[in-house]
């Protein structure tokens, strides 16, 4: 299964409309409005990278209110990150705060960082990606304070991370 993350910027005030439209597209696993450099993050999973490319170029980029996109394709090097044991909190509704963290790392250190991320309970999913960033992860917690601590005291302390950017999910756009 091919997987990608599409980071988008859109016209001011059009986030909810775009999120609603994206949720109806084939292959969209998740879509969230975010605070930060990007307005929306969508996760796509389809049978091939070619199908992902079709969705991005022929559907997402053609949406009139989307100004720009950045696509991060997951590396097809196997599943180093197994999130199945981390779904309990999400299933019980305990994880009410969510963020995407995109990471730049030292050359060749992507997989050790992915392995370190897999040991942090609040990291629900993570992938090595091709594009401007090297690794992307999804962090969920029961409060903003815990989320802040996980990002600043756990993720950012992982060896070989050069920089990171956090995109906090906007809960009000989750309808």
Secondary structure, 3 states (H helix, E strand, C coil): CEEEEEEEEECCCCHHHHHHHHHCCCCEEEEEEEECCCCEEEEEEECCHHHHHHHHHHHHCCCCCEEEEEEEEECCCCCCCCHHHHCHHHHCCCCCEEEEEEEEECCCCHHHHHHHHCCCCCEEEEEEEECCCCEEEEEEECCHHHHHHHHHHHHCCCCCEEEEEEEEECHHHCC
